């Protein structure tokens, strides 16, 4: 389990690192329209270090709405690079900070990594082989983070239904449970006492947190956490650009840190 550094340094670290981390990263505009060629970094060879894994997939029609990028790639790789810098500042995890792996669900390499991250799942397409692979990954102990997930109508999003249909193919009969702030995932590093104050960059209404549990039993292991009607990672991505208040960015980082710690220890 990653060892925490002195908690008295956390607030200062979060602010200082969040402000500086993104400045040296490859940037990009925030506008809409105009196709941009996506440059995917080569994956790091597995060497036992924690490496952030983002799931790539073929986007459904409408999924290229932001700057012509595929839906899975929004914020890549800056958001997770910044989060890994925070992880290394706050713990002795020794995560790979610069190399961010992108893997398809049916890539056998996925099983070498305990945490997988997938976004914009309203436009997520899934083959039968990929559905079976994700089922096995979760059953073998893999933890899945779902983020940047818009409600119906936001930026043309088809909302929750396509995601739930896909998840019924992954885990037939799976139920999504509304998460409570008392769950250990919100206390495994930072103490997160309420789920009501997480930042909203552009989504209307409160964020919704849902989970999938082993055997649909909330007393067992949480296999997947879903951030719905919110985009927590956008605060990681924008943390060095001065577009959002530090306190909101810090809250988003706290959630990301807790997710990684939980995924590594459960």
C-alpha positions as CSV (number, residue, x, y, z in Angstrom):
1,X,0.0,0.0,0.0
2,X,1.4,3.4,-0.9
3,X,2.8,5.2,2.2
4,X,1.4,8.6,3.0
5,X,3.7,11.6,3.5
6,X,3.0,13.9,6.4
7,X,-0.6,15.2,6.1
8,X,0.4,18.7,7.1
9,X,2.0,19.1,3.7
10,X,-1.0,18.0,1.7
11,X,-2.8,21.2,1.2
12,X,0.3,23.1,0.2
13,X,1.3,20.3,-2.1
14,X,-2.1,20.1,-3.8
15,X,-2.1,23.8,-4.5
16,X,1.5,24.1,-5.6
17,X,1.6,21.0,-7.8
18,X,-1.8,21.6,-9.3
19,X,-0.7,25.1,-10.3
20,X,2.5,24.0,-11.9
21,X,2.1,20.5,-13.2
22,X,0.4,21.2,-16.5
23,X,2.6,24.1,-17.7
24,X,5.1,21.9,-19.4
25,X,2.6,19.5,-20.9
26,X,1.5,19.4,-24.5
27,X,-1.4,21.8,-24.7
28,X,-4.4,22.4,-26.9
29,X,-7.3,24.7,-27.4
30,X,-10.6,24.5,-25.8
31,X,-12.7,25.4,-28.9
32,X,-15.1,23.2,-30.8
33,X,-14.9,22.2,-34.4
34,X,-11.8,21.6,-36.5
35,X,-10.4,18.1,-36.6
36,X,-7.2,17.7,-34.6
37,X,-5.0,14.7,-35.3
38,X,-4.6,12.7,-32.1
39,X,-1.0,11.8,-31.2
40,X,-1.1,8.7,-29.0
41,X,2.1,8.1,-27.0
42,X,3.8,4.8,-27.2
43,X,2.8,2.6,-24.2
44,X,5.4,2.1,-21.5
45,X,6.7,-1.4,-21.2
46,X,5.5,-3.1,-18.1
47,X,8.2,-2.9,-15.3
48,X,6.1,-3.3,-12.2
49,X,5.6,0.5,-11.6
50,X,2.1,1.9,-11.4
51,X,1.2,3.2,-14.8
52,X,-2.1,4.9,-15.5
53,X,-4.2,3.1,-18.1
54,X,-6.8,4.8,-20.2
55,X,-9.2,2.6,-22.2
56,X,-9.5,3.4,-25.8
57,X,-12.4,2.4,-27.9
58,X,-14.2,3.1,-31.2
59,X,-16.4,6.1,-30.6
60,X,-20.1,5.8,-31.6
61,X,-21.5,8.3,-34.0
62,X,-21.5,11.8,-32.5
63,X,-18.6,10.9,-30.3
64,X,-16.2,13.2,-32.2
65,X,-17.9,16.4,-31.2
66,X,-15.0,18.0,-29.3
67,X,-12.3,19.2,-31.8
68,X,-12.7,16.1,-33.8
69,X,-11.1,13.9,-31.1
70,X,-12.5,10.4,-30.3
71,X,-14.6,10.5,-27.1
72,X,-12.1,8.3,-25.2
73,X,-9.3,10.8,-25.6
74,X,-10.6,14.0,-24.0
75,X,-8.0,15.4,-21.7
76,X,-5.4,12.9,-22.8
77,X,-2.6,12.7,-21.6
78,X,-2.4,15.9,-19.5
79,X,-5.2,15.0,-17.0
80,X,-3.6,11.7,-15.9
81,X,-0.1,13.0,-16.0
82,X,-1.0,15.7,-13.6
83,X,-2.8,13.2,-11.3
84,X,0.2,11.0,-11.3
85,X,2.4,14.0,-10.3
86,X,0.0,14.6,-7.4
87,X,0.1,10.9,-6.4
88,X,3.9,10.9,-6.3
89,X,3.9,14.1,-4.3
90,X,1.6,12.8,-1.7
91,X,2.7,9.2,-1.4
92,X,5.6,6.9,-2.1
93,X,3.7,5.2,-5.0
94,X,6.5,5.9,-7.5
95,X,4.0,6.1,-10.4
96,X,5.1,6.6,-13.9
97,X,4.4,10.3,-14.4
98,X,4.9,10.9,-18.1
99,X,4.1,7.7,-19.9
100,X,0.3,7.1,-20.0
101,X,-0.8,3.8,-21.5
102,X,-3.9,3.5,-23.7
103,X,-5.3,0.0,-24.1
104,X,-8.3,-1.6,-25.7
105,X,-10.3,-3.8,-23.4
106,X,-9.4,-6.9,-25.3
107,X,-5.7,-6.2,-25.1
108,X,-4.1,-8.9,-22.8
109,X,-1.8,-6.2,-21.5
110,X,-4.7,-4.7,-19.5
111,X,-4.5,-7.6,-17.0
112,X,-1.1,-6.3,-15.8
113,X,-2.6,-3.1,-14.5
114,X,-4.9,-3.0,-11.5
115,X,-6.8,0.2,-12.4
116,X,-8.4,1.1,-15.7
117,X,-9.9,4.5,-16.6
118,X,-12.6,5.1,-19.2
119,X,-14.5,8.3,-20.1
120,X,-17.3,9.6,-22.2
121,X,-19.1,6.2,-22.0
122,X,-22.2,7.5,-23.7
123,X,-20.2,7.0,-26.9
124,X,-18.5,3.8,-25.8
125,X,-18.8,1.0,-28.3
126,X,-18.1,-2.6,-27.2
127,X,-17.5,-5.8,-29.1
128,X,-18.5,-9.2,-27.5
129,X,-14.8,-10.0,-27.1
130,X,-14.2,-6.7,-25.2
131,X,-17.3,-7.2,-23.0
132,X,-16.0,-10.6,-22.0
133,X,-12.5,-9.3,-21.4
134,X,-13.8,-6.5,-19.2
135,X,-15.9,-9.0,-17.2
136,X,-12.9,-11.1,-16.6
137,X,-10.8,-8.1,-15.7
138,X,-13.3,-7.0,-13.0
139,X,-13.8,-10.5,-11.7
140,X,-10.0,-11.0,-11.3
141,X,-9.7,-7.8,-9.2
142,X,-9.4,-5.0,-11.7
143,X,-10.9,-1.7,-10.6
144,X,-12.6,0.6,-13.2
145,X,-13.0,4.4,-12.9
146,X,-15.7,5.9,-15.2
147,X,-15.5,9.7,-15.6
148,X,-16.4,12.6,-17.9
149,X,-19.9,11.2,-18.2
150,X,-22.5,13.7,-19.4
151,X,-26.3,13.5,-18.8
152,X,-28.7,13.3,-21.7
153,X,-28.6,16.3,-24.0
154,X,-25.3,17.8,-22.7
155,X,-23.2,18.4,-25.8
156,X,-25.4,15.9,-27.6
157,X,-24.8,13.1,-25.1
158,X,-27.2,10.2,-25.3
159,X,-26.7,9.9,-21.5
160,X,-26.9,6.9,-19.2
161,X,-28.8,4.4,-21.3
162,X,-26.0,3.4,-23.8
163,X,-23.6,2.8,-21.0
164,X,-26.0,0.7,-19.0
165,X,-26.8,-1.4,-22.0
166,X,-23.1,-2.1,-22.5
167,X,-22.6,-2.9,-18.8
168,X,-25.4,-5.5,-19.0
169,X,-23.4,-7.2,-21.7
170,X,-20.3,-7.0,-19.5
171,X,-22.0,-8.2,-16.3
172,X,-25.6,-9.4,-17.0
173,X,-27.8,-8.4,-14.1
174,X,-25.4,-5.8,-12.8
175,X,-27.0,-3.2,-10.6
176,X,-25.7,0.4,-10.1
177,X,-25.8,1.4,-6.4
178,X,-26.0,5.1,-5.4
179,X,-22.8,5.7,-3.5
180,X,-22.8,7.2,0.0
181,X,-20.1,9.3,1.5
182,X,-19.6,6.7,4.2
183,X,-18.1,4.2,1.7
184,X,-14.4,3.4,2.3
185,X,-13.4,4.7,-1.1
186,X,-14.0,8.2,0.2
187,X,-11.9,7.7,3.3
188,X,-8.9,5.6,2.1
189,X,-6.5,8.6,1.9
190,X,-8.4,11.9,2.2
191,X,-11.4,12.2,4.4
192,X,-14.3,13.1,2.0
193,X,-17.3,13.8,4.2
194,X,-19.8,14.8,1.5
195,X,-20.4,14.1,-2.2
196,X,-22.4,17.3,-2.6
197,X,-19.5,19.8,-3.1
198,X,-17.6,18.4,-6.0
199,X,-16.9,20.9,-8.7
200,X,-18.9,21.2,-11.9
201,X,-17.0,22.7,-14.8
202,X,-20.0,22.9,-17.2
203,X,-22.7,20.3,-16.2
204,X,-25.9,21.5,-14.7
205,X,-27.1,20.0,-11.5
206,X,-25.2,17.9,-8.9
207,X,-22.8,15.1,-9.8
208,X,-24.0,11.5,-9.3
209,X,-21.8,8.8,-8.0
210,X,-22.8,5.1,-8.6
211,X,-21.0,1.9,-8.0
212,X,-21.0,-1.7,-9.2
213,X,-20.2,-4.3,-6.5
214,X,-19.0,-7.9,-6.7
215,X,-22.1,-10.1,-6.9
216,X,-24.3,-7.0,-6.6
217,X,-23.5,-7.0,-2.9
218,X,-22.6,-3.6,-1.4
219,X,-20.9,-5.5,1.4
220,X,-18.3,-6.9,-1.0
221,X,-15.7,-5.2,-3.2
222,X,-16.5,-2.2,-5.3
223,X,-15.5,-3.1,-8.8
224,X,-16.4,0.1,-10.6
225,X,-17.0,3.7,-9.6
226,X,-19.0,6.0,-11.9
227,X,-18.9,9.8,-11.9
228,X,-22.1,10.7,-13.7
229,X,-23.1,14.2,-14.8
230,X,-19.6,15.5,-14.0
231,X,-16.1,15.7,-15.4
232,X,-13.7,15.4,-12.5
233,X,-10.7,14.9,-14.8
234,X,-11.1,18.3,-16.4
235,X,-9.9,19.9,-13.2
236,X,-6.8,17.7,-13.4
237,X,-6.3,18.7,-17.0
238,X,-6.8,22.4,-16.4
239,X,-5.0,22.7,-13.1
240,X,-2.1,24.7,-14.4
241,X,-4.0,27.1,-16.6
242,X,-5.8,29.2,-14.0
243,X,-9.2,28.5,-15.4
244,X,-10.7,27.1,-12.2
245,X,-10.2,28.0,-8.5
246,X,-7.6,26.1,-6.6
247,X,-10.0,24.9,-3.9
248,X,-12.2,23.2,-6.5
249,X,-9.2,21.7,-8.3
250,X,-7.9,20.3,-5.0
251,X,-11.3,18.6,-4.3
252,X,-11.1,16.9,-7.7
253,X,-7.5,15.8,-7.0
254,X,-8.6,14.4,-3.7
255,X,-11.2,12.2,-5.3
256,X,-8.7,11.0,-7.9
257,X,-6.1,10.1,-5.3
258,X,-8.7,8.2,-3.3
259,X,-9.8,6.2,-6.3
260,X,-6.3,5.1,-7.1
261,X,-5.5,4.2,-3.5
262,X,-8.7,2.2,-3.3
263,X,-8.1,0.4,-6.5
264,X,-4.6,-0.6,-5.4
265,X,-5.7,-1.9,-2.0
266,X,-9.0,-3.7,-2.5
